[in-house]
Amino acid sequence: MEMQLIQAIIANTISATNISQILYKHSDSEILTGDHIICGLIYRLMNPMTDEELTKSLNDSNDLLNEEYNSSDEEEIITEEIIDDTNSSKIPQKIKSNNCNCEICIQTRVCLLNFNDYTPNDILGDKFKNSIIETCHKYNRYI
């Protein structure tokens, strides 16, 4: 049972990350920002996955969980420059969305408008919403 819960959380996170990538690609930004990631998490919280998305995300999470590391194989290490786009000042910043008019980007803006009044229908959804709120608070962001 615990493994199924972990797989569901990973699948949800993979899907939210995919949404974040779409939001980034549809923006004018040169980097994937914290706002893209938060918007992806909010979108995924408030919009259930389609059957196709669910199957793909569960398969991806299963692959990740079952991946075996062979210590004798040479591991490829990928390094990327990570840019901290968090606000170091005390002035709160509103989470920004893009202006694209595709279905996902429009729905993300709707989710941002309705996030504070949204009530998840299960405990896991509550945990995701609370973690989004805590992350925003920690990095001086608001929705």
C-alpha positions in Angstrom: 0.0 0.0 0.0 2.8 2.4 0.9 4.5 1.7 -2.4 1.3 2.6 -4.3 1.0 5.9 -2.4 4.6 6.7 -3.2 4.0 5.8 -6.9 0.9 8.0 -7.0 2.9 11.0 -5.5 5.7 10.5 -8.0 3.2 10.2 -10.9 1.5 13.4 -9.8 4.9 15.2 -9.5 6.0 14.0 -12.9 2.8 15.3 -14.5 3.1 18.6 -12.7 6.6 18.9 -13.9 5.5 18.3 -17.5 2.9 21.0 -17.1 5.6 23.3 -15.8 7.7 22.6 -18.9 4.8 23.5 -21.1 4.2 26.8 -19.2 7.9 27.6 -19.5 8.0 26.9 -23.2 4.9 29.1 -23.8 6.4 32.0 -21.9 8.9 34.7 -22.7 11.3 33.4 -20.0 14.7 32.1 -20.9 14.8 29.8 -17.8 12.4 27.5 -16.0 11.4 29.5 -13.0 9.9 28.8 -9.6 6.7 30.4 -10.8 6.5 27.8 -13.6 6.9 25.0 -11.2 4.4 26.4 -8.7 1.9 27.0 -11.5 2.4 23.4 -12.7 1.8 22.0 -9.2 -1.4 24.2 -8.9 -2.6 23.1 -12.3 -2.1 19.5 -11.5 -3.8 19.8 -8.1 -6.9 21.4 -9.5 -7.1 19.5 -12.8 -7.4 15.7 -12.8 -5.2 13.8 -15.2 -6.7 12.3 -18.3 -6.6 8.6 -18.6 -3.7 8.9 -21.0 -1.8 11.3 -18.7 -2.4 9.0 -15.7 -1.2 5.9 -17.5 2.0 7.7 -18.8 2.7 9.2 -15.4 2.2 5.9 -13.6 4.4 4.2 -16.1 7.1 6.8 -15.7 6.9 6.6 -11.9 7.1 2.8 -12.0 10.1 3.0 -14.2 11.8 5.5 -11.8 11.0 3.3 -8.8 12.2 0.1 -10.5 15.3 1.6 -12.0 18.3 -0.4 -11.0 21.7 1.2 -10.6 24.6 -0.9 -11.6 27.6 0.3 -9.6 30.0 -1.2 -12.2 28.5 0.9 -15.0 29.9 4.3 -15.5 27.2 6.8 -14.5 26.6 9.9 -16.6 26.6 13.0 -14.4 24.6 15.9 -15.8 25.3 19.2 -14.4 23.2 22.2 -15.0 23.5 25.8 -13.8 20.7 26.3 -11.4 19.5 29.8 -11.2 17.9 30.9 -7.9 15.0 33.1 -9.0 13.6 33.5 -5.4 13.1 36.9 -4.1 15.7 37.8 -1.6 14.0 41.1 -0.6 11.2 41.3 1.9 8.7 42.5 -0.8 6.2 39.7 -1.6 5.9 38.9 -5.3 2.8 37.6 -7.0 3.2 34.3 -8.8 3.4 35.2 -12.5 1.7 33.3 -15.4 2.2 33.7 -19.1 -0.1 35.2 -21.7 -0.4 32.2 -24.0 -3.9 31.3 -25.0 -3.5 27.6 -25.3 -5.8 25.4 -23.2 -3.2 24.6 -20.5 -2.0 28.2 -20.1 -5.6 29.6 -19.9 -6.6 26.9 -17.4 -3.5 27.7 -15.3 -4.5 31.3 -15.0 -8.0 30.2 -14.0 -6.5 27.9 -11.4 -4.4 30.8 -10.0 -7.5 32.9 -9.7 -9.4 30.2 -7.8 -6.6 28.6 -5.8 -7.2 30.3 -2.5 -10.9 29.1 -2.5 -10.2 25.6 -3.8 -10.9 22.8 -1.5 -9.2 19.5 -2.4 -11.5 16.4 -2.2 -9.0 14.1 -0.4 -6.2 14.1 2.2 -3.4 13.9 -0.4 -4.8 16.9 -2.2 -4.9 18.8 1.1 -1.2 17.9 1.6 -0.3 19.2 -1.9 -2.2 22.4 -1.4 -0.6 23.0 2.0 2.9 22.3 0.6 2.3 24.9 -2.2 1.1 27.5 0.3 4.1 26.8 2.6 6.5 27.0 -0.3 5.1 30.3 -1.4 5.3 31.7 2.1 8.9 30.5 2.5 10.0 32.2 -0.8 7.9 35.3 -0.3 5.5 34.6 -3.1 1.7 34.9 -3.1 -1.1 33.6 -5.4 
